[in-house]
Amino acid sequence: MMNRFLFGTKLWVVLHVAAIAFFFWLGHFIQFK
Amino acid sequence: MTQRIYVKSTLLLGLFTVCLSGLFFHLRFHSVADNPSNFVPAIAGILSLLVVPILFYMKRTLSYGYVLNGMLAIIGAITMVHFSISHLSPEYTLKTLFFKTLFSDILILGGVFFTGKALFDLDTFGYSAEIERKGRFLRYPGYGWWALHLTVISTVYALGNHFWR
């Protein structure tokens, strides 16, 4: 069985929600103009 | 010293030197005082130099090192593409796209990503020449999994940049 790294765990869900929020904020935070 | 430790140390040294050069490049061209956005490469550079090698070194945290290293490369690629688009030359030729954007700098991140991939794969799947490659393309830790994450993260970043100003 291949290691799928946290897939199916609560931490996987938490990381994905946090990552979506973080990258959405990052898009807002980084302004070059 | 075993061959495994020797190869792993060489790859870690390669990763460390590329990340150090990246951090110095950023510090040379722009200070964090000029624009708050410049904190991002500074923090990413410090994470790449201090945290990623430790995570890669220990077998228990190898996967975390692999994911963090790849995510930092993705953040670098997305933000540098963003910078290139916002400073795009009015004339669109292949020459301006290759030489008047951060295209070459983004390619350096390829070195960071692929060195991390080699570190992970060698430790996870072994060092023998006879081992057959297994695993699905779109599933962790394959290239498809990274392509999927690059696409989704780019989209979320673009939405944040466009809708939240």
N, CA and C atoms of all chains as a GROMACS GRO file, in nm:
protein
  594
    1MET      N    1   0.085  -0.120   0.000
    1MET     CA    2   0.000   0.000   0.000
    1MET      C    3   0.088   0.125   0.000
    2MET      N    4   0.059   0.211  -0.091
    2MET     CA    5   0.136   0.335  -0.106
    2MET      C    6   0.104   0.432   0.008
    3ASN      N    7   0.206   0.497   0.060
    3ASN     CA    8   0.186   0.600   0.162
    3ASN      C    9   0.118   0.722   0.097
    4ARG      N   10   0.003   0.763   0.151
    4ARG     CA   11  -0.070   0.876   0.090
    4ARG      C   12  -0.064   1.001   0.176
    5PHE      N   13   0.018   1.001   0.275
    5PHE     CA   14   0.049   1.118   0.357
    5PHE      C   15  -0.074   1.191   0.410
    6LEU      N   16  -0.119   1.152   0.523
    6LEU     CA   17  -0.229   1.218   0.598
    6LEU      C   18  -0.366   1.207   0.532
    7PHE      N   19  -0.373   1.150   0.411
    7PHE     CA   20  -0.502   1.144   0.340
    7PHE      C   21  -0.604   1.068   0.423
    8GLY      N   22  -0.723   1.131   0.440
    8GLY     CA   23  -0.830   1.066   0.517
    8GLY      C   24  -0.826   1.096   0.666
    9THR      N   25  -0.728   1.176   0.710
    9THR     CA   26  -0.722   1.209   0.853
    9THR      C   27  -0.782   1.348   0.878
   10LYS      N   28  -0.806   1.377   1.007
   10LYS     CA   29  -0.859   1.509   1.043
   10LYS      C   30  -0.756   1.618   1.010
   11LEU      N   31  -0.629   1.584   1.031
   11LEU     CA   32  -0.522   1.681   1.004
   11LEU      C   33  -0.521   1.720   0.855
   12TRP      N   34  -0.552   1.623   0.769
   12TRP     CA   35  -0.559   1.648   0.623
   12TRP      C   36  -0.666   1.755   0.594
   13VAL      N   37  -0.782   1.741   0.658
   13VAL     CA   38  -0.892   1.836   0.638
   13VAL      C   39  -0.851   1.974   0.690
   14VAL      N   40  -0.795   1.977   0.812
   14VAL     CA   41  -0.754   2.103   0.875
   14VAL      C   42  -0.649   2.172   0.788
   15LEU      N   43  -0.551   2.095   0.740
   15LEU     CA   44  -0.445   2.153   0.657
   15LEU      C   45  -0.500   2.212   0.527
   16HIS      N   46  -0.597   2.144   0.466
   16HIS     CA   47  -0.653   2.194   0.340
   16HIS      C   48  -0.734   2.321   0.360
   17VAL      N   49  -0.814   2.324   0.468
   17VAL     CA   50  -0.892   2.445   0.496
   17VAL      C   51  -0.796   2.562   0.526
   18ALA      N   52  -0.694   2.534   0.608
   18ALA     CA   53  -0.596   2.638   0.643
   18ALA      C   54  -0.520   2.684   0.519
   19ALA      N   55  -0.485   2.589   0.432
   19ALA     CA   56  -0.408   2.623   0.311
   19ALA      C   57  -0.491   2.710   0.216
   20ILE      N   58  -0.619   2.677   0.200
   20ILE     CA   59  -0.706   2.756   0.111
   20ILE      C   60  -0.717   2.899   0.165
   21ALA      N   61  -0.738   2.911   0.297
   21ALA     CA   62  -0.747   3.044   0.360
   21ALA      C   63  -0.615   3.119   0.344
   22PHE      N   64  -0.504   3.048   0.366
   22PHE     CA   65  -0.372   3.111   0.358
   22PHE      C   66  -0.342   3.161   0.217
   23PHE      N   67  -0.368   3.078   0.115
   23PHE     CA   68  -0.334   3.120  -0.022
   23PHE      C   69  -0.428   3.230  -0.073
   24PHE      N   70  -0.551   3.229  -0.024
   24PHE     CA   71  -0.644   3.337  -0.059
   24PHE      C   72  -0.592   3.468   0.003
   25TRP      N   73  -0.550   3.461   0.130
   25TRP     CA   74  -0.494   3.579   0.197
   25TRP      C   75  -0.364   3.623   0.130
   26LEU      N   76  -0.281   3.527   0.090
   26LEU     CA   77  -0.152   3.559   0.025
   26LEU      C   78  -0.175   3.639  -0.104
   27GLY      N   79  -0.277   3.600  -0.180
   27GLY     CA   80  -0.313   3.672  -0.302
   27GLY      C   81  -0.352   3.816  -0.271
   28HIS      N   82  -0.418   3.836  -0.159
   28HIS     CA   83  -0.456   3.971  -0.114
   28HIS      C   84  -0.333   4.048  -0.065
   29PHE      N   85  -0.247   3.979   0.010
   29PHE     CA   86  -0.134   4.044   0.077
   29PHE      C   87  -0.027   4.091  -0.023
   30ILE      N   88   0.000   4.009  -0.125
   30ILE     CA   89   0.107   4.044  -0.218
   30ILE      C   90   0.051   4.134  -0.327
   31GLN      N   91   0.094   4.260  -0.322
   31GLN     CA   92   0.053   4.358  -0.423
   31GLN      C   93   0.180   4.420  -0.480
   32PHE      N   94   0.194   4.414  -0.611
   32PHE     CA   95   0.315   4.468  -0.672
   32PHE      C   96   0.294   4.604  -0.735
   33LYS      N   97   0.170   4.648  -0.744
   33LYS     CA   98   0.148   4.777  -0.810
   33LYS      C   99   0.100   4.879  -0.709
   34MET      N  100   3.062   0.570   0.696
   34MET     CA  101   2.945   0.637   0.635
   34MET      C  102   2.886   0.549   0.524
   35THR      N  103   2.755   0.535   0.524
   35THR     CA  104   2.692   0.453   0.420
   35THR      C  105   2.670   0.539   0.294
   36GLN      N  106   2.645   0.468   0.183
   36GLN     CA  107   2.620   0.538   0.056
   36GLN      C  108   2.493   0.624   0.068
   37ARG      N  109   2.393   0.572   0.143
   37ARG     CA  110   2.268   0.643   0.161
   37ARG      C  111   2.291   0.779   0.229
   38ILE      N  112   2.365   0.778   0.338
   38ILE     CA  113   2.395   0.903   0.412
   38ILE      C  114   2.475   0.998   0.323
   39TYR      N  115   2.568   0.939   0.245
   39TYR     CA  116   2.655   1.022   0.160
   39TYR      C  117   2.573   1.094   0.052
   40VAL      N  118   2.487   1.016  -0.019
   40VAL     CA  119   2.405   1.075  -0.127
   40VAL      C  120   2.306   1.176  -0.069
   41LYS      N  121   2.246   1.139   0.044
   41LYS     CA  122   2.149   1.227   0.108
   41LYS      C  123   2.214   1.359   0.150
   42SER      N  124   2.333   1.352   0.207
   42SER     CA  125   2.404   1.472   0.249
   42SER      C  126   2.438   1.559   0.128
   43THR      N  127   2.478   1.494   0.017
   43THR     CA  128   2.511   1.570  -0.104
   43THR      C  129   2.389   1.644  -0.156
   44LEU      N  130   2.274   1.574  -0.160
   44LEU     CA  131   2.151   1.638  -0.208
   44LEU      C  132   2.107   1.751  -0.114
   45LEU      N  133   2.119   1.727   0.017
   45LEU     CA  134   2.083   1.831   0.114
   45LEU      C  135   2.172   1.954   0.098
   46LEU      N  136   2.300   1.929   0.071
   46LEU     CA  137   2.394   2.040   0.050
   46LEU      C  138   2.356   2.116  -0.077
   47GLY      N  139   2.316   2.043  -0.181
   47GLY     CA  140   2.271   2.106  -0.306
   47GLY      C  141   2.149   2.194  -0.281
   48LEU      N  142   2.053   2.139  -0.207
   48LEU     CA  143   1.930   2.212  -0.175
   48LEU      C  144   1.963   2.338  -0.093
   49PHE      N  145   2.050   2.321   0.006
   49PHE     CA  146   2.087   2.431   0.095
   49PHE      C  147   2.154   2.544   0.016
   50THR      N  148   2.247   2.510  -0.074
   50THR     CA  149   2.320   2.614  -0.147
   50THR      C  150   2.228   2.689  -0.244
   51VAL      N  151   2.137   2.616  -0.311
   51VAL     CA  152   2.043   2.684  -0.402
   51VAL      C  153   1.952   2.777  -0.323
   52CYS      N  154   1.902   2.732  -0.207
   52CYS     CA  155   1.813   2.815  -0.125
   52CYS      C  156   1.887   2.936  -0.069
   53LEU      N  157   2.013   2.916  -0.031
   53LEU     CA  158   2.093   3.028   0.021
   53LEU      C  159   2.114   3.132  -0.089
   54SER      N  160   2.143   3.086  -0.210
   54SER     CA  161   2.162   3.180  -0.322
   54SER      C  162   2.031   3.254  -0.348
   55GLY      N  163   1.917   3.184  -0.338
   55GLY     CA  164   1.786   3.248  -0.358
   55GLY      C  165   1.762   3.356  -0.255
   56LEU      N  166   1.793   3.327  -0.128
   56LEU     CA  167   1.773   3.425  -0.021
   56LEU      C  168   1.861   3.548  -0.045
   57PHE      N  169   1.986   3.526  -0.083
   57PHE     CA  170   2.078   3.639  -0.110
   57PHE      C  171   2.032   3.721  -0.231
   58PHE      N  172   1.982   3.652  -0.334
   58PHE     CA  173   1.929   3.722  -0.452
   58PHE      C  174   1.819   3.818  -0.409
   59HIS      N  175   1.726   3.768  -0.327
   59HIS     CA  176   1.614   3.851  -0.282
   59HIS      C  177   1.663   3.968  -0.198
   60LEU      N  178   1.755   3.942  -0.106
   60LEU     CA  179   1.804   4.049  -0.019
   60LEU      C  180   1.882   4.153  -0.099
   61ARG      N  181   1.944   4.108  -0.211
   61ARG     CA  182   2.023   4.199  -0.294
   61ARG      C  183   1.932   4.294  -0.372
   62PHE      N  184   1.820   4.242  -0.421
   62PHE     CA  185   1.736   4.322  -0.511
   62PHE      C  186   1.629   4.402  -0.439
   63HIS      N  187   1.580   4.357  -0.326
   63HIS     CA  188   1.478   4.433  -0.256
   63HIS      C  189   1.482   4.406  -0.107
   64SER      N  190   1.464   4.514  -0.031
   64SER     CA  191   1.467   4.498   0.114
   64SER      C  192   1.324   4.476   0.165
   65VAL      N  193   1.311   4.412   0.280
   65VAL     CA  194   1.179   4.389   0.338
   65VAL      C  195   1.113   4.520   0.380
   66ALA      N  196   1.195   4.627   0.398
   66ALA     CA  197   1.141   4.756   0.438
   66ALA      C  198   1.068   4.826   0.323
   67ASP      N  199   1.103   4.792   0.198
   67ASP     CA  200   1.044   4.859   0.081
   67ASP      C  201   0.897   4.824   0.061
   68ASN      N  202   0.864   4.698   0.078
   68ASN     CA  203   0.730   4.648   0.048
   68ASN      C  204   0.702   4.529   0.140
   69PRO      N  205   0.589   4.530   0.211
   69PRO     CA  206   0.559   4.417   0.301
   69PRO      C  207   0.559   4.281   0.228
   70SER      N  208   0.530   4.283   0.097
   70SER     CA  209   0.531   4.158   0.019
   70SER      C  210   0.668   4.090   0.024
   71ASN      N  211   0.774   4.170   0.046
   71ASN     CA  212   0.909   4.113   0.048
   71ASN      C  213   0.937   4.026   0.171
   72PHE      N  214   0.846   4.028   0.267
   72PHE     CA  215   0.859   3.937   0.381
   72PHE      C  216   0.842   3.792   0.337
   73VAL      N  217   0.760   3.773   0.233
   73VAL     CA  218   0.728   3.635   0.189
   73VAL      C  219   0.854   3.560   0.145
   74PRO      N  220   0.936   3.616   0.051
   74PRO     CA  221   1.058   3.542   0.014
   74PRO      C  222   1.157   3.530   0.129
   75ALA      N  223   1.158   3.630   0.219
   75ALA     CA  224   1.251   3.622   0.332
   75ALA      C  225   1.213   3.506   0.425
   76ILE      N  226   1.084   3.496   0.456
   76ILE     CA  227   1.038   3.388   0.545
   76ILE      C  228   1.054   3.252   0.476
   77ALA      N  229   1.017   3.248   0.346
   77ALA     CA  230   1.030   3.122   0.271
   77ALA      C  231   1.177   3.079   0.264
   78GLY      N  232   1.267   3.175   0.246
   78GLY     CA  233   1.410   3.144   0.239
   78GLY      C  234   1.461   3.088   0.371
   79ILE      N  235   1.418   3.149   0.481
   79ILE     CA  236   1.463   3.103   0.614
   79ILE      C  237   1.408   2.962   0.643
   80LEU      N  238   1.280   2.940   0.607
   80LEU     CA  239   1.221   2.806   0.624
   80LEU      C  240   1.298   2.702   0.542
   81SER      N  241   1.332   2.738   0.417
   81SER     CA  242   1.404   2.646   0.329
   81SER      C  243   1.543   2.613   0.382
   82LEU      N  244   1.604   2.709   0.449
   82LEU     CA  245   1.741   2.689   0.496
   82LEU      C  246   1.746   2.618   0.632
   83LEU      N  247   1.651   2.651   0.720
   83LEU     CA  248   1.660   2.599   0.856
   83LEU      C  249   1.565   2.483   0.885
   84VAL      N  250   1.444   2.488   0.832
   84VAL     CA  251   1.344   2.386   0.869
   84VAL      C  252   1.345   2.267   0.773
   85VAL      N  253   1.342   2.296   0.642
   85VAL     CA  254   1.331   2.189   0.541
   85VAL      C  255   1.445   2.085   0.553
   86PRO      N  256   1.573   2.127   0.565
   86PRO     CA  257   1.680   2.026   0.576
   86PRO      C  258   1.663   1.935   0.698
   87ILE      N  259   1.615   1.992   0.811
   87ILE     CA  260   1.596   1.910   0.932
   87ILE      C  261   1.485   1.808   0.908
   88LEU      N  262   1.373   1.855   0.846
   88LEU     CA  263   1.261   1.764   0.819
   88LEU      C  264   1.304   1.654   0.722
   89PHE      N  265   1.383   1.690   0.622
   89PHE     CA  266   1.431   1.591   0.526
   89PHE      C  267   1.527   1.491   0.590
   90TYR      N  268   1.605   1.539   0.686
   90TYR     CA  269   1.710   1.454   0.743
   90TYR      C  270   1.653   1.339   0.824
   91MET      N  271   1.543   1.366   0.895
   91MET     CA  272   1.486   1.260   0.980
   91MET      C  273   1.381   1.180   0.904
   92LYS      N  274   1.392   1.050   0.909
   92LYS     CA  275   1.300   0.962   0.836
   92LYS      C  276   1.154   0.988   0.875
   93ARG      N  277   1.131   1.015   1.004
   93ARG     CA  278   0.997   1.035   1.059
   93ARG      C  279   0.928   1.158   0.998
   94THR      N  280   1.007   1.260   0.966
   94THR     CA  281   0.949   1.386   0.916
   94THR      C  282   0.978   1.408   0.768
   95LEU      N  283   1.025   1.303   0.701
   95LEU     CA  284   1.064   1.314   0.559
   95LEU      C  285   0.949   1.368   0.472
   96SER      N  286   0.829   1.312   0.491
   96SER     CA  287   0.714   1.354   0.411
   96SER      C  288   0.681   1.501   0.432
   97TYR      N  289   0.694   1.547   0.556
   97TYR     CA  290   0.667   1.688   0.586
   97TYR      C  291   0.770   1.778   0.515
   98GLY      N  292   0.894   1.734   0.514
   98GLY     CA  293   0.999   1.809   0.444
   98GLY      C  294   0.971   1.815   0.296
   99TYR      N  295   0.929   1.700   0.239
   99TYR     CA  296   0.898   1.692   0.096
   99TYR      C  297   0.784   1.787   0.058
  100VAL      N  298   0.677   1.786   0.138
  100VAL     CA  299   0.561   1.870   0.109
  100VAL      C  300   0.595   2.017   0.131
  101LEU      N  301   0.663   2.049   0.243
  101LEU     CA  302   0.697   2.189   0.269
  101LEU      C  303   0.790   2.244   0.161
  102ASN      N  304   0.890   2.164   0.121
  102ASN     CA  305   0.984   2.208   0.017
  102ASN      C  306   0.910   2.236  -0.115
  103GLY      N  307   0.820   2.145  -0.153
  103GLY     CA  308   0.743   2.163  -0.277
  103GLY      C  309   0.650   2.282  -0.268
  104MET      N  310   0.586   2.301  -0.152
  104MET     CA  311   0.493   2.413  -0.136
  104MET      C  312   0.568   2.547  -0.141
  105LEU      N  313   0.688   2.551  -0.083
  105LEU     CA  314   0.767   2.674  -0.088
  105LEU      C  315   0.807   2.705  -0.233
  106ALA      N  316   0.839   2.599  -0.309
  106ALA     CA  317   0.872   2.618  -0.451
  106ALA      C  318   0.749   2.670  -0.528
  107ILE      N  319   0.632   2.616  -0.495
  107ILE     CA  320   0.507   2.661  -0.559
  107ILE      C  321   0.480   2.807  -0.525
  108ILE      N  322   0.494   2.844  -0.396
  108ILE     CA  323   0.472   2.984  -0.355
  108ILE      C  324   0.567   3.076  -0.432
  109GLY      N  325   0.694   3.036  -0.441
  109GLY     CA  326   0.793   3.115  -0.514
  109GLY      C  327   0.755   3.130  -0.660
  110ALA      N  328   0.714   3.021  -0.722
  110ALA     CA  329   0.679   3.024  -0.865
  110ALA      C  330   0.557   3.114  -0.888
  111ILE      N  331   0.454   3.098  -0.806
  111ILE     CA  332   0.330   3.175  -0.824
  111ILE      C  333   0.357   3.325  -0.804
  112THR      N  334   0.430   3.360  -0.697
  112THR     CA  335   0.453   3.502  -0.668
  112THR      C  336   0.544   3.565  -0.775
  113MET      N  337   0.639   3.487  -0.827
  113MET     CA  338   0.727   3.544  -0.930
  113MET      C  339   0.655   3.556  -1.065
  114VAL      N  340   0.562   3.464  -1.093
  114VAL     CA  341   0.480   3.479  -1.213
  114VAL      C  342   0.392   3.604  -1.197
  115HIS      N  343   0.336   3.622  -1.077
  115HIS     CA  344   0.254   3.740  -1.048
  115HIS      C  345   0.336   3.868  -1.069
  116PHE      N  346   0.459   3.870  -1.016
  116PHE     CA  347   0.547   3.987  -1.031
  116PHE      C  348   0.575   4.012  -1.181
  117SER      N  349   0.604   3.903  -1.254
  117SER     CA  350   0.636   3.916  -1.397
  117SER      C  351   0.516   3.972  -1.474
  118ILE      N  352   0.396   3.925  -1.440
  118ILE     CA  353   0.275   3.973  -1.511
  118ILE      C  354   0.254   4.121  -1.481
  119SER      N  355   0.275   4.162  -1.354
  119SER     CA  356   0.251   4.302  -1.320
  119SER      C  357   0.361   4.395  -1.372
  120HIS      N  358   0.474   4.340  -1.416
  120HIS     CA  359   0.581   4.423  -1.473
  120HIS      C  360   0.609   4.382  -1.617
  121LEU      N  361   0.505   4.338  -1.686
  121LEU     CA  362   0.524   4.283  -1.821
  121LEU      C  363   0.556   4.394  -1.921
  122SER      N  364   0.650   4.363  -2.009
  122SER     CA  365   0.686   4.457  -2.116
  122SER      C  366   0.570   4.468  -2.213
  123PRO      N  367   0.543   4.589  -2.269
  123PRO     CA  368   0.428   4.604  -2.359
  123PRO      C  369   0.439   4.518  -2.486
  124GLU      N  370   0.560   4.485  -2.527
  124GLU     CA  371   0.573   4.402  -2.648
  124GLU      C  372   0.588   4.253  -2.608
  125TYR      N  373   0.496   4.173  -2.660
  125TYR     CA  374   0.496   4.030  -2.625
  125TYR      C  375   0.575   3.951  -2.730
  126THR      N  376   0.700   3.925  -2.704
  126THR     CA  377   0.775   3.835  -2.792
  126THR      C  378   0.835   3.727  -2.702
  127LEU      N  379   0.880   3.619  -2.765
  127LEU     CA  380   0.941   3.511  -2.687
  127LEU      C  381   1.064   3.563  -2.612
  128LYS      N  382   1.136   3.655  -2.681
  128LYS     CA  383   1.257   3.711  -2.621
  128LYS      C  384   1.226   3.788  -2.492
  129THR      N  385   1.120   3.872  -2.498
  129THR     CA  386   1.086   3.949  -2.377
  129THR      C  387   1.031   3.857  -2.267
  130LEU      N  388   0.956   3.753  -2.308
  130LEU     CA  389   0.901   3.660  -2.207
  130LEU      C  390   1.013   3.583  -2.136
  131PHE      N  391   1.118   3.546  -2.212
  131PHE     CA  392   1.228   3.470  -2.151
  131PHE      C  393   1.325   3.559  -2.074
  132PHE      N  394   1.353   3.677  -2.130
  132PHE     CA  395   1.462   3.757  -2.074
  132PHE      C  396   1.418   3.884  -1.999
  133LYS      N  397   1.292   3.924  -2.013
  133LYS     CA  398   1.246   4.045  -1.942
  133LYS      C  399   1.145   4.010  -1.832
  134THR      N  400   1.137   3.884  -1.798
  134THR     CA  401   1.051   3.841  -1.688
  134THR      C  402   1.138   3.764  -1.587
  135LEU      N  403   1.076   3.707  -1.485
  135LEU     CA  404   1.152   3.628  -1.386
  135LEU      C  405   1.155   3.480  -1.425
  136PHE      N  406   1.140   3.453  -1.556
  136PHE     CA  407   1.137   3.314  -1.603
  136PHE      C  408   1.258   3.233  -1.555
  137SER      N  409   1.379   3.292  -1.569
  137SER     CA  410   1.500   3.219  -1.529
  137SER      C  411   1.503   3.195  -1.378
  138ASP      N  412   1.451   3.291  -1.301
  138ASP     CA  413   1.448   3.275  -1.154
  138ASP      C  414   1.349   3.166  -1.113
  139ILE      N  415   1.239   3.157  -1.189
  139ILE     CA  416   1.140   3.053  -1.160
  139ILE      C  417   1.201   2.915  -1.188
  140LEU      N  418   1.286   2.908  -1.293
  140LEU     CA  419   1.350   2.779  -1.325
  140LEU      C  420   1.442   2.732  -1.211
  141ILE      N  421   1.501   2.827  -1.138
  141ILE     CA  422   1.587   2.790  -1.025
  141ILE      C  423   1.506   2.712  -0.921
  142LEU      N  424   1.378   2.751  -0.907
  142LEU     CA  425   1.289   2.679  -0.813
  142LEU      C  426   1.267   2.535  -0.857
  143GLY      N  427   1.278   2.511  -0.988
  143GLY     CA  428   1.272   2.373  -1.039
  143GLY      C  429   1.384   2.290  -0.977
  144GLY      N  430   1.503   2.351  -0.965
  144GLY     CA  431   1.616   2.283  -0.901
  144GLY      C  432   1.585   2.248  -0.757
  145VAL      N  433   1.520   2.342  -0.686
  145VAL     CA  434   1.482   2.320  -0.545
  145VAL      C  435   1.383   2.204  -0.536
  146PHE      N  436   1.280   2.209  -0.623
  146PHE     CA  437   1.176   2.107  -0.619
  146PHE      C  438   1.231   1.968  -0.653
  147PHE      N  439   1.306   1.959  -0.764
  147PHE     CA  440   1.353   1.827  -0.809
  147PHE      C  441   1.457   1.768  -0.714
  148THR      N  442   1.538   1.853  -0.650
  148THR     CA  443   1.633   1.801  -0.552
  148THR      C  444   1.557   1.743  -0.432
  149GLY      N  445   1.451   1.813  -0.390
  149GLY     CA  446   1.367   1.763  -0.281
  149GLY      C  447   1.300   1.632  -0.319
  150LYS      N  448   1.257   1.622  -0.444
  150LYS     CA  449   1.190   1.500  -0.492
  150LYS      C  450   1.288   1.383  -0.489
  151ALA      N  451   1.412   1.410  -0.534
  151ALA     CA  452   1.514   1.305  -0.534
  151ALA      C  453   1.544   1.260  -0.391
  152LEU      N  454   1.552   1.357  -0.298
  152LEU     CA  455   1.578   1.325  -0.158
  152LEU      C  456   1.469   1.234  -0.102
  153PHE      N  457   1.345   1.271  -0.131
  153PHE     CA  458   1.230   1.196  -0.081
  153PHE      C  459   1.224   1.056  -0.144
  154ASP      N  460   1.235   1.051  -0.277
  154ASP     CA  461   1.221   0.924  -0.348
  154ASP      C  462   1.332   0.825  -0.310
  155LEU      N  463   1.454   0.875  -0.298
  155LEU     CA  464   1.564   0.785  -0.265
  155LEU      C  465   1.546   0.725  -0.126
  156ASP      N  466   1.497   0.806  -0.032
  156ASP     CA  467   1.477   0.756   0.104
  156ASP      C  468   1.352   0.672   0.118
  157THR      N  469   1.249   0.701   0.037
  157THR     CA  470   1.123   0.629   0.050
  157THR      C  471   1.124   0.498  -0.030
  158PHE      N  472   1.175   0.504  -0.152
  158PHE     CA  473   1.168   0.387  -0.240
  158PHE      C  474   1.299   0.308  -0.247
  159GLY      N  475   1.404   0.359  -0.184
  159GLY     CA  476   1.529   0.285  -0.179
  159GLY      C  477   1.629   0.329  -0.284
  160TYR      N  478   1.750   0.278  -0.270
  160TYR     CA  479   1.860   0.321  -0.354
  160TYR      C  480   1.900   0.213  -0.456
  161SER      N  481   1.830   0.101  -0.459
  161SER     CA  482   1.869  -0.007  -0.550
  161SER      C  483   1.826   0.023  -0.693
  162ALA      N  484   1.910  -0.016  -0.787
  162ALA     CA  485   1.882   0.008  -0.930
  162ALA      C  486   1.772  -0.084  -0.981
  163GLU      N  487   1.746  -0.194  -0.907
  163GLU     CA  488   1.649  -0.295  -0.954
  163GLU      C  489   1.504  -0.263  -0.916
  164ILE      N  490   1.483  -0.168  -0.827
  164ILE     CA  491   1.347  -0.142  -0.778
  164ILE      C  492   1.263  -0.078  -0.888
  165GLU      N  493   1.146  -0.141  -0.912
  165GLU     CA  494   1.056  -0.088  -1.016
  165GLU      C  495   0.973   0.026  -0.958
  166ARG      N  496   0.948   0.128  -1.039
  166ARG     CA  497   0.873   0.244  -0.994
  166ARG      C  498   0.723   0.211  -0.988
  167LYS      N  499   0.660   0.241  -0.873
  167LYS     CA  500   0.516   0.217  -0.859
  167LYS      C  501   0.446   0.344  -0.816
  168GLY      N  502   0.314   0.341  -0.812
  168GLY     CA  503   0.238   0.457  -0.768
  168GLY      C  504   0.165   0.524  -0.882
  169ARG      N  505   0.050   0.585  -0.850
  169ARG     CA  506  -0.030   0.652  -0.953
  169ARG      C  507   0.017   0.796  -0.972
  170PHE      N  508   0.008   0.841  -1.095
  170PHE     CA  509   0.058   0.974  -1.133
  170PHE      C  510  -0.008   1.086  -1.051
  171LEU      N  511  -0.142   1.078  -1.037
  171LEU     CA  512  -0.215   1.187  -0.972
  171LEU      C  513  -0.216   1.178  -0.819
  172ARG      N  514  -0.160   1.070  -0.768
  172ARG     CA  515  -0.163   1.055  -0.622
  172ARG      C  516  -0.028   1.088  -0.561
  173TYR      N  517  -0.033   1.132  -0.435
  173TYR     CA  518   0.089   1.158  -0.359
  173TYR      C  519   0.177   1.035  -0.362
  174PRO      N  520   0.306   1.047  -0.384
  174PRO     CA  521   0.387   1.167  -0.401
  174PRO      C  522   0.426   1.196  -0.546
  175GLY      N  523   0.340   1.160  -0.639
  175GLY     CA  524   0.373   1.172  -0.782
  175GLY      C  525   0.369   1.313  -0.836
  176TYR      N  526   0.418   1.328  -0.958
  176TYR     CA  527   0.422   1.462  -1.021
  176TYR      C  528   0.282   1.517  -1.045
  177GLY      N  529   0.186   1.428  -1.075
  177GLY     CA  530   0.049   1.472  -1.100
  177GLY      C  531  -0.013   1.539  -0.978
  178TRP      N  532   0.020   1.485  -0.861
  178TRP     CA  533  -0.028   1.541  -0.734
  178TRP      C  534   0.023   1.685  -0.719
  179TRP      N  535   0.146   1.706  -0.757
  179TRP     CA  536   0.204   1.842  -0.749
  179TRP      C  537   0.139   1.933  -0.852
  180ALA      N  538   0.118   1.880  -0.974
  180ALA     CA  539   0.057   1.962  -1.080
  180ALA      C  540  -0.083   2.007  -1.037
  181LEU      N  541  -0.156   1.914  -0.974
  181LEU     CA  542  -0.290   1.945  -0.925
  181LEU      C  543  -0.284   2.054  -0.817
  182HIS      N  544  -0.192   2.040  -0.724
  182HIS     CA  545  -0.179   2.141  -0.618
  182HIS      C  546  -0.134   2.276  -0.674
  183LEU      N  547  -0.044   2.273  -0.771
  183LEU     CA  548   0.000   2.399  -0.833
  183LEU      C  549  -0.118   2.470  -0.898
  184THR      N  550  -0.203   2.393  -0.967
  184THR     CA  551  -0.319   2.451  -1.035
  184THR      C  552  -0.417   2.510  -0.934
  185VAL      N  553  -0.452   2.432  -0.831
  185VAL     CA  554  -0.552   2.478  -0.734
  185VAL      C  555  -0.498   2.597  -0.653
  186ILE      N  556  -0.373   2.590  -0.610
  186ILE     CA  557  -0.315   2.699  -0.530
  186ILE      C  558  -0.307   2.827  -0.614
  187SER      N  559  -0.268   2.814  -0.741
  187SER     CA  560  -0.262   2.932  -0.830
  187SER      C  561  -0.399   2.996  -0.842
  188THR      N  562  -0.503   2.912  -0.855
  188THR     CA  563  -0.639   2.962  -0.869
  188THR      C  564  -0.683   3.036  -0.743
  189VAL      N  565  -0.661   2.974  -0.626
  189VAL     CA  566  -0.701   3.037  -0.499
  189VAL      C  567  -0.626   3.169  -0.480
  190TYR      N  568  -0.496   3.170  -0.511
  190TYR     CA  569  -0.413   3.291  -0.499
  190TYR      C  570  -0.467   3.400  -0.592
  191ALA      N  571  -0.498   3.364  -0.716
  191ALA     CA  572  -0.550   3.462  -0.814
  191ALA      C  573  -0.684   3.518  -0.768
  192LEU      N  574  -0.769   3.433  -0.713
  192LEU     CA  575  -0.900   3.479  -0.664
  192LEU      C  576  -0.882   3.577  -0.548
  193GLY      N  577  -0.791   3.545  -0.455
  193GLY     CA  578  -0.762   3.633  -0.342
  193GLY      C  579  -0.709   3.768  -0.389
  194ASN      N  580  -0.622   3.762  -0.490
  194ASN     CA  581  -0.564   3.886  -0.543
  194ASN      C  582  -0.666   3.971  -0.617
  195HIS      N  583  -0.756   3.905  -0.685
  195HIS     CA  584  -0.854   3.978  -0.766
  195HIS      C  585  -0.971   4.032  -0.684
  196PHE      N  586  -1.025   3.949  -0.595
  196PHE     CA  587  -1.148   3.986  -0.524
  196PHE      C  588  -1.129   4.052  -0.389
  197TRP      N  589  -1.011   4.038  -0.329
  197TRP     CA  590  -0.988   4.096  -0.196
  197TRP      C  591  -0.877   4.201  -0.207
  198ARG      N  592  -0.918   4.327  -0.226
  198ARG     CA  593  -0.818   4.433  -0.244
  198ARG      C  594  -0.829   4.539  -0.137
   0.00000   0.00000   0.00000
